[in-house]
Amino acid sequence: MTIRQLQYFQQVCQWGGITAAAKKLHVSQPSITNSIKALEEEFNLLLFKREKKKLTLTFEGELFYVEATHVLQDVNDLTQKMKDLSRSRNQIKLAISPTVETFLFSEVVIGFKKLHPHVTIDVLELGALECYEVVEKGQVDFAITITNYANLNAVRIITLLTTRLNLAVHRESPMASLKSITLREVAQIPLVVNRIGSFSNKIISTAFEKASLKPNIIFRSNQLDTIKQLLRSDYSVGGLLFEETILHNEDIVGIPIEPQLDPVFIGILWNKERPLYSDSTAFINYTKRQFPPCRIS
């Protein structure tokens, strides 16, 4: 039994026949036919029922397909790990949440790049929950995102800062002079919030539910430019944004919400099991210097 035989067998199962699998793999049909025949002879089992030029998995074939799929996935994972080890990395794969990117990208990513111009940084924009997923699967080296719900059994975290959501309005809005605002008052304002599934949306929903209030949400977007445009077009509209996002935008004014919403922790996280190359270690050390004192967990 060889890896190639397993690949041929898997493709026949997935594409429903030898002809389609051969086209997909760019090999001849006899190559696939002979590979499957060799597997059946090796185990003295029929993997397929052959009826009227149609192939159907036998019971044994179905079991073999499940196990073969696991083996091929393990082979692919091992191949990728060894490729990473064999080459000089000089590369960082980074996931970042759009709401965090607005005020941390320059200080963290661009700042590091200036000191390490030889390192290529591949950036992927994802929501917090999606960031958790790609880190745990080892698909990226780091994620910069909200860390409140990260799985500490699977990742390590450097907490960079703690923030809260404020009501954001345009500087020309009549509400811009307010020193604070209650959640009940916020519920009466036409609101622009992040999309459903985002972490900030979860905080907002939880806060209103606890207060038995229903917010007046008129628009959802994760794009800061879109939110700013809506605030600019209608001074009666408000957004719910992080304090740091507001501070980095001169045309937006932040109004603290009383009582305060739950704190939000923002940081860098990485997979505990993923090897740290020299460029990754340099990235961690740079971040520690930029955000002292940062908390590591």
N, C-alpha and C positions, 0 to 999 in steps of 0.2 A: 504494500500500500504506500502510495506516495502523495505528497501535497497536491501535485498536479491532478492525480486521479480524483482526489477529494474535490478540487475546484471544478473539474468537469462534471462530476456527479451533482454537485450543488447547483451548477448553472442549468443542467437539464431539468432539475426539479423546479427551479425558479421560473424558467422560460417555457416549461411544459412540453419540451421535446428536444430531440437531438439537433434537428435542423436549425431551430431558433438559437440554441445554445452555441452551435458552431459559428453562426453569424456573429453573435455577440462576442465570442472569444477570438474570432478571426483564425479559426483552425478548420481542418477538414472534418467532415462527418465521421469518416472511418476512425480518426484519432479518438474521438469521444466514444464511439461504439466499442472500440477495442479496450479503452480504459475501464469502461463499466463492466465489460465481459471479464476483464482481469480481476476486478474486485469481486465479482460474483464467484469466480473460480477459486480465488484465494480463501473466501469464507465458506464456500460451498452453500451459498444461499442465493435466492433470487431477490434482487432489489426492486425490480420492476415487473409488473404484469404487462405483457405485450398483446394487445387486442386490437385488430384492425388498424394497424399502424399508429396506435395510441399507447402511450406509456403511462401506467398508473403505479404508484408506489405500493409495494406489498407492506405488510405489517413490519417485517424486518427492515424494509427500505425506509419506512417512516422513522423508526428508531435510529437508523444509521444517519439519516438526514439531520436529525437534531444534534447528534454527537459530532458529526462532521462540521456542522456550522460552528459549534463551540471551538473545535480544534482550529478551524481556519481563522476565527476571530483572534484566538490566542497567538497564532502565527503572525497575523497582521500587527497586533500590538507589540509583539517582540521585535518584529522587523523595524517598526518605527522607533522603538527605544534604542535599538542598536545603531540606527542611522543617526539619531541624535547624539549618541555617545561617540560616534566615529568622526563627526565633523566638528570643526571649530564653530561654535554656535554664533556668537556675535549677533544674537537676535533675541528679542523679547516679544512674546505674544501676549497682548494686554487687552482685557475686556474692561470697559468702563461704562457706567450708567450715564445717560445724557444729562440728567439733572445734576450729577456730580461734576461732569466734564466742564460745565460752564465756569466753575470757579477753581478747579484743581488741575485741569489739563496743563495749563501754562506752567504752573509752579512745579508740578511733579514731572510730567512727561517732557515738556520742552526744556525745562531746566536740566534734567538728566541728560538729554540728548546733546546739549551744548558741551557738557563735560565729557561725554562719551560718543563722539561723532561716528565712530566705527561700528556702533551697535544699531542694527535696524530694528525699529519698533513697529510691529503690526498691531493696529488698534481696531477693536471690534466693539461697536456700540450695542449694549444689551441692558435690559432691565435687571434689577437686583437679583431676582429669583433665577433668571437665566444666567447671570454671572456665577451664582453659586453652582449651577449645574455644570458649566463648562470647566470650572476650576476642579470640581470633584472628579470629573471625567478625565482630567489631565489634558484638555484640549487647548488650554492657555497656560502661560506661566503665572500670571497675576490677574487679579481683578481689582479695580478701584470702584467701590460701591458702598451702599448702606450695608452694615454688617450685623444689624440687630438679630436677624434670624439665621445667620450662618451656622453650619454644623461644626462645632468645635472639635468633634471627634475626627473630622476629615480634613480640616483646614487650620492654618495658622493665620493670625490676624495682627496687623499693626493698626491700632486705632489712631487716626490722624487728628480728628476733631469731633466735637459734639455740637449738634445744631438743633434747631426747631423750625417748624413751619410757621410762617407769619402770613398775615393777609397782605398781599401786594397790590398796590394801585398805582396808576400813573401820577406823576408829580403834580399834574394840573387838576387832579380829581379833588372834589370837595372833601373827600375823606382823608386826604393826604396829611392834614393837620392833626388828626386824631393821635393821641398818645397811646391808646390801647383800645381794644374792642372785645366784646364778649362773643362767645361762640353762638349765642342766640341771635345776636345782631349780624354775625357773619352769615347765618343761615338765611337771612332775608336778602342778601346781596346776590345778584347774578354772578356765578362763579365759573372760572376756568380752572380745571384741575387736570392732573395727570391721568393717563389712560387706566382703565380697569386692569388689575393684575400688577400694577406698579406698587412699590412699597409705600410711597407717600400717599397713594390713594387708599391703601389699607389703613394708614394712620388716620386719615380724614374720616373714612367710613366708620371706624371704630369710635372715634371721638363723638361724632354726631349721634351714633346709635346709643352710646352711654348716656347722652344728654336727652335722649328721646326727641331728637330734632331731625328734620329732613332738609338737607341743603338744596339750594336752587342752582343746580349745575346746568349750565347752558352749553358747555363745550369741554371736550377732553383732548389734550395734546401733550406730548412729551417734548415738543420743540419750543424752546424759549423764545425764538423769534416770532413764532405764531402767537404765543401768549402775550408778548409785548405789543404786537400789532393789535390784538383785541383790546388790551388795556388802553392803547392810544386812540382807538376808534370810538370807544364808549367809556367815559369817565365814571359811569355808574357800575362798571364791571370790576370785579376783583379776582385775583388769582391767589393760590396758596403755594408759596415757594419757600425754599430754605433761606434762612437769614443771610448766608454767604452769597447766594445767587443774587439777592436783592442788593447787597453791598457792592457787588461788581457791576451794577447797572445804574447809571446816573439818572435815567428817566423813570425809575421805579422807586417808590417809597414803601417801606415795610412798616406794618402796624402790628405790634405784639398782641397775641390773642390771650385773653384771661378767662378762666384759668389756663395756664400753659398746657399745650399738647405734649404728649410723651416725647422725651428726648430721642434724637436720631444719632446713631454713631456711624461715622464714615471712616473707612479705612482701606487698607490693602490686604488682600487675602491670597493665599496660595495653598496648593495641595501638600499635605504633610509628607506624602509618599513620593512626590515628584522630585527628581534630583535637582539641586541648585547648582547651576553652572556659574562661572566667574562673573558673567554679565548680570545674572540674576542676583547674586550676592552684592554686587556693586549697586544695583538698583535699590535693594533693601537698605543698605548702608546710607545711600544718598537720602532716602526718605526719612530715615531716623534723624539725620542732621538737619533736615529742613523743618521738621515738626517736633522739636524737643519741648517738653518730655512726652514722648508717645508711649502708649501702653501696648505691650505685646502679649498676645494670648494664644 
